[in-house]
Amino acid sequence: MWHHYQAGNGRPIILLHGIGMSQIAWKPVLPLLSRERRVIAFDTAGFGLTPPLPPGTLPTIPSLVAGLAASLRGLGIDGPVDIVGNSLGGYMALEAAKVGLARSVVAISPAGLWRGHGSLSLKYLFGSMRMATRFFPALTQSSMLIPPLRELFLAVPLSTGSWRMPSEDAIAVAADFGRAKGFRATVENVVPFTGGQNISVPITVAFGRSDWLLGASARHREELPAHTRWLQPKGWGHVPMWKDPEGVARLILEGSA
């Protein structure tokens, strides 16, 4: 069973975070969503408080989705469910739809919609963040306490406006990057998403206009069905939950209605 946070009542919404992060990525929107729905935010295998997949099981997207399915069954959820994902979590949500696990998908800046070897900027930027938090933890934590430095450190991997994040959230995000046991293996096993043209469930894909991490070359549409709704929210970066929690919550509730 993957570690998770749960709140609210009603039809479940599953929240999946991006690479190097944990369920804390959804903290700003959890109170808004849990007013109307049962919300379950997972730590994906190898991140947060969830251990990596068992030895011998590579953290491919299909393997991670299988682990998600097992955790849902452990919570008594057997049928298709509304799944929301950001970055790596968005890729997982699309894969879940492909295998019949999703009732609907809201993918915010999903990974995998590239060709070839993917986004090198994502790999190296997140790798640099991970090194900084691992080898200079005191310096990183001090930087998170100063709004201009917090903005400088997090504007690209998260979003512009990160200076407005609570310092304790910024410190927790940086710590997640540093201790993510599954980071390297997961990065190495992310390949382009394929075979989604026949997905029949509703899909909403949102790439913020200020997402400087995944640009046009990482937003190819041909592997998704024609009915996919594509949005470009103004002001959103790669991880927009702290920048616009109300807008993110509204998108999720509309996309999973």
C-alpha positions in Angstrom: 0.0 0.0 0.0 1.4 3.4 -1.0 1.5 6.1 1.6 -1.3 8.5 1.1 -3.3 11.4 2.5 -7.1 11.1 2.5 -9.9 13.6 3.2 -13.5 14.4 2.3 -16.4 12.3 1.1 -18.0 11.3 -2.1 -16.7 9.8 -5.4 -12.9 9.5 -5.1 -10.4 11.7 -6.8 -6.9 10.3 -7.0 -4.0 12.8 -7.0 -0.5 11.9 -8.4 2.5 14.1 -8.0 5.5 14.8 -10.2 8.9 13.3 -10.2 11.0 14.1 -7.1 8.0 15.3 -5.2 5.4 13.8 -2.9 1.7 14.2 -2.0 2.6 17.6 -0.5 2.5 19.0 -4.0 -1.3 19.0 -3.7 -1.4 20.6 -0.3 -2.8 24.0 -1.5 -5.8 22.4 -3.3 -6.7 19.6 -0.8 -9.0 21.7 1.3 -10.8 23.0 -1.8 -11.3 19.5 -3.3 -12.3 17.7 -0.1 -15.3 20.0 0.3 -16.9 18.2 -2.6 -15.1 14.9 -3.1 -13.2 12.1 -1.3 -9.6 13.0 -2.1 -6.7 10.6 -2.0 -3.2 12.0 -2.7 -0.5 9.3 -3.0 3.2 9.2 -2.6 4.3 7.3 -5.7 6.6 4.3 -5.2 10.1 5.6 -4.6 9.0 9.1 -3.5 7.8 10.7 -0.3 7.2 8.0 2.3 6.5 5.2 -0.1 9.3 2.7 -0.6 10.5 1.9 -4.2 8.9 -1.0 -6.1 10.1 -4.5 -5.1 13.6 -5.5 -6.2 13.7 -6.7 -9.8 10.7 -4.5 -10.8 11.8 -1.5 -12.9 9.9 1.7 -12.2 8.4 2.0 -15.7 5.1 3.8 -16.0 3.1 0.6 -16.5 4.8 -0.9 -13.3 3.9 2.3 -11.4 0.3 2.2 -12.6 0.1 -1.5 -11.5 1.3 -0.4 -8.1 -1.3 2.3 -8.0 -4.0 -0.2 -8.9 -2.9 -2.5 -6.1 -3.0 0.4 -3.6 -6.5 1.4 -4.8 -7.7 -2.2 -4.3 -6.2 -2.0 -0.8 -8.5 1.0 -0.2 -11.5 -0.9 -1.5 -11.6 0.9 -4.8 -12.0 -1.6 -7.6 -13.6 0.2 -10.5 -12.4 3.0 -12.7 -11.7 6.2 -10.8 -11.1 9.9 -11.5 -7.3 10.4 -11.7 -5.4 13.7 -11.6 -1.7 13.9 -12.2 1.0 16.5 -12.5 4.1 15.9 -14.6 5.1 12.3 -14.0 1.7 11.8 -12.3 0.0 13.2 -15.4 1.8 10.5 -17.5 0.6 7.9 -15.0 -2.9 9.1 -15.3 -2.9 8.8 -19.1 -1.4 5.3 -18.8 -4.1 4.4 -16.3 -6.8 5.5 -18.8 -5.2 3.4 -21.4 -5.5 0.2 -19.3 -9.0 1.0 -18.0 -8.2 2.2 -14.5 -9.3 5.8 -15.0 -12.9 7.1 -15.2 -11.6 10.5 -16.2 -8.1 12.1 -16.4 -6.9 15.6 -15.7 -3.2 15.8 -16.6 -1.4 19.0 -15.6 1.9 19.4 -17.5 2.1 15.7 -18.1 5.4 14.1 -18.9 5.9 11.7 -21.8 4.3 13.7 -24.6 7.6 14.1 -26.3 9.5 12.1 -28.9 12.9 10.3 -28.7 14.8 10.7 -25.4 12.5 13.3 -23.9 13.2 16.6 -22.1 16.9 16.8 -21.2 16.2 20.1 -19.4 13.8 18.2 -17.0 16.4 15.6 -16.3 19.3 17.9 -15.7 17.4 20.6 -13.9 15.8 18.2 -11.5 19.1 16.4 -11.1 20.8 19.6 -10.1 18.1 20.4 -7.6 18.5 17.0 -6.1 22.3 17.4 -5.8 21.8 20.8 -4.1 19.4 19.5 -1.6 21.4 16.4 -0.8 24.9 17.9 -0.5 24.0 21.4 0.7 20.8 20.9 2.8 21.4 23.8 5.2 22.1 26.2 2.4 19.0 25.0 0.5 16.8 25.3 3.6 18.1 28.8 4.3 17.3 29.8 0.7 13.8 28.6 1.0 13.3 31.1 3.9 14.0 34.1 1.7 11.2 34.9 -0.8 13.5 36.2 -3.7 15.8 33.1 -3.4 12.8 30.8 -3.2 11.6 32.3 -6.4 15.0 31.9 -8.1 15.3 28.3 -7.0 11.7 27.2 -7.8 10.4 29.4 -10.7 11.4 26.9 -13.4 10.8 23.5 -11.8 7.6 24.6 -10.0 6.2 28.0 -11.1 6.7 31.7 -11.1 5.2 33.2 -8.0 6.9 30.6 -5.8 8.0 33.4 -3.5 4.5 33.3 -2.2 4.7 29.7 -1.1 4.8 29.2 2.7 8.4 28.6 3.6 7.6 25.3 5.3 6.1 24.0 2.1 9.2 25.1 0.1 11.5 23.4 2.6 9.4 20.2 2.4 9.5 20.2 -1.4 13.3 20.7 -1.5 13.7 17.9 1.1 11.5 15.6 -1.1 13.9 16.0 -4.0 16.9 15.2 -1.8 15.6 12.0 -0.3 13.7 10.6 -3.3 15.0 7.0 -3.4 13.4 6.3 -6.8 14.5 9.4 -8.6 17.3 8.1 -10.8 15.7 4.8 -11.7 12.4 6.4 -12.5 14.0 9.0 -14.7 15.9 6.4 -16.6 12.7 4.4 -17.3 10.5 7.2 -18.6 9.9 6.7 -22.3 7.4 8.5 -24.6 3.7 7.8 -24.0 2.2 5.8 -26.9 -1.0 4.1 -27.8 -3.6 6.4 -26.3 -5.6 7.2 -29.4 -8.4 4.8 -28.4 -8.9 6.0 -24.9 -12.6 6.7 -24.5 -12.8 8.4 -21.1 -12.8 12.3 -20.8 -9.2 13.7 -20.8 -8.2 17.2 -19.9 -4.6 18.3 -20.6 -3.4 21.6 -19.2 0.1 23.1 -19.9 0.5 26.5 -18.3 1.7 29.4 -20.4 4.5 29.9 -18.0 5.6 26.3 -17.9 9.3 26.7 -18.8 10.2 23.1 -18.2 8.1 21.4 -20.8 7.9 23.5 -24.0 6.3 22.9 -27.3 8.5 19.9 -28.1 7.1 18.1 -25.1 3.5 18.6 -25.9 2.8 16.4 -29.0 -0.9 15.5 -29.3 -0.9 12.6 -31.8 -0.8 9.8 -29.1 -4.0 11.1 -27.4 -7.6 10.8 -28.6 -9.3 13.5 -30.7 -11.7 14.3 -27.9 -8.9 15.4 -25.5 -9.5 18.9 -24.1 -6.3 21.0 -24.3 -5.9 24.1 -22.2 -3.2 26.7 -21.6 -4.0 28.5 -18.3 -2.5 31.9 -18.0 0.2 32.3 -15.4 0.6 28.6 -14.6 4.0 27.1 -14.4 4.9 23.4 -14.3 3.5 22.9 -10.8 0.8 25.5 -10.5 -0.9 24.4 -7.2 0.7 27.1 -5.1 0.3 29.8 -7.7 -3.4 29.3 -8.4 -5.0 26.8 -6.0 -8.5 27.9 -6.8 -8.0 27.6 -10.6 -6.4 24.2 -10.2 -9.2 22.9 -8.0 -11.8 24.3 -10.4 -10.1 22.5 -13.4 -9.9 19.2 -11.5 -13.6 19.3 -10.4 -14.7 20.3 -13.9 -12.6 17.7 -15.6 -13.7 14.9 -13.3 -17.4 15.9 -13.1 
